[in-house]
Amino acid sequence: MKPDRAKGPRFTTAAEAAAAVPSGACVVLGGMVSMAVPEAVLRALGERFVAEAAPRELTLLLPNRQGWKPDPQTGLDHLAHEGMVKRVITSTFSHRDSPRFAGMATAGKFEAYSFPMGCLFQLLREQASGSPGFVTEVGLHTYADPGAVDAGKVEVNEATPPSTYARRMEIDGKPYLFYKTFPIDVAIIRGTAADEDGNISMSGEPVDVGIKYQAMAARNSGGLVIAVVRQKVASGTLNPRLVAVPGAWVDYVVVDPEAIQTQLGGHDPSLSGEVRTVRKRLEPLPLDVRKVVARRAAMELKPGDIINLGVGMASGIPSVVEEMQLEGPYHFSTEHGGFGGTPAMGSPGSTGAFGAHYNADCILDSTEVFDFYHGGGLDVAALGFAEVDARGSVNVGHFEGNLRGPGGFVDITHRARKILFCGELTAGKSHLEVVTGAEGGIRVVSDGRFRKFKERVQQVNFHGPTALAKGQEVLYITERAVFRLVDGGLELIELANGVELEQVRSAVGFTFEVSKALRRMDRALFR
């Protein structure tokens, strides 16, 4: 039951807020991993279901995933009960952080769809504005395109019926994808503080991740808005510039003093922009294959570049840029909102705040970041890869039985001028040694069990031929070989010292071209 909006939002307990969520509702959840996650209400929802088998048959819209550890369970694992969830529409899963929830998706315990993250954020904005949907080129010829051939599909398991959320259409003879909006019954969001009128501030959070549009979409759909905050403050004490969601949109407010800023523990005001501190310095990476790949990728950067960083080996680039004392400026950006400053990644122990930046120049909302990416604002995208095929297409979402979803990968690569795919040549416990000194290079003691470069990928999240048609420059950087995308597929342009051409051929599951100007990777990468 909705509270009386004439009386303003109701400050209440997590249990009472959870009791307001009806069975069959479409619920959007705010936050990502550990940041801005409404943990208190997610926990209360799980406890309510265990006690009274309600709410049931929920549809969850998750632009990001929530949860950062399985024991004790966090985030989406609170909702991992059979019968509680009917359908999930998301961009990403994590078997590491939410093993019960991701396991249920893999096992077909509920319907599950995986779409590009940026398109889900845009979908919320369009729903908030009352639009029937939006038209875009993002996702064409990938798994998100129902007209693509052999690209995979958005349906995650056999229990999931064919999607009706996106379809291909033509405008003036050109193909586009149309993503359809749908009503939001409940938005569960989290902020830093609420004043007595229910105005929600994000002043202590490192990211916003769509909170404004999630609340607006629910409010304008006639639904409920439930906000979790760390503290309640007096009316009129919040700077209106720092209010992310006005109290007139909010129905329930839950005060949770135990809410965390990030999974790193404690509160760091330089992550939220509350203060600027002495510039954070990243710890140098140990000299291993990850550092070699990050160093090689850093050689592709130019001063003034705006660069998106993905998880995996690419996240080490800020550390090597600092250690190599490369002249910038380099403007690092993540899709979760941080722009400029020092990304909170790249050194041991810092990956828990992926997406946050120390001393950021700006903290944008994810919806705004993806607008910038979709429009071609990125100079460089540095990302990981799970599989690469003979045409240069890349899969990061679903491979070898591992369900992850692409997250923002499709959106980030859509119009970036230069794309650097960073990773090992093979996967599955390879034993590689970095050879230092004058003969700097790689010694392959034993190769990984799985080929990452194969004739066909299991899901297309980046379409090589389309990238060529757009004029994008694409490199595939590994610890012992560097390829570039050319007409017809991949061309080998660099080999590490200590590695012979036939060793690379035997590790790659398709025929590739060899550049007439093939050269050895810079030995300085291995020092």
Secondary structure, 3 states (H helix, E strand, C coil): CCCCHHHCCEEECHHHHHHCCCCCCEEEECCEECECCCHHHHHHHHHHHHHHCCCCCEEEEECCCECCCECCECHHHHHCCCCCEEEEEECCCCCCCCHHHHHHHHCCCCEEEECCHHHHHHHHHHHHCCCCEEEECCCCCCCCCCCCCCCCCCECCCCCCCCCCEEEEEECCEEEEEEECCCCCEEEEECCEEECCCCEECCCCCCCCCHHHHHHHHHHCCCEEEEEECEEECCCCCCHHHEEECHHHCCEEEECCCCCCCCCCCCCHHHHCCCCCCCCCCCCCCCCHHHHHHHHHHCCCCCCCEEEECCHHHHHHHHHHHHCCCCCCCEEECCCCEECCEECCCCCCCHHHCCCEECCCEECCHHHHHHHHHCCCCCEEEECCCEECCCCCEECCEECCEECCCCCHHHHHCCCCEEEEECCCEECCCEEEEECCCCCEEEEEECCCEECECCCCCCCCECHHHHHHHCCEEEEECCCEEEEEECCEEEEEEECCCCCHHHHHHHCCCCCEEEEEEEECCHHHHC
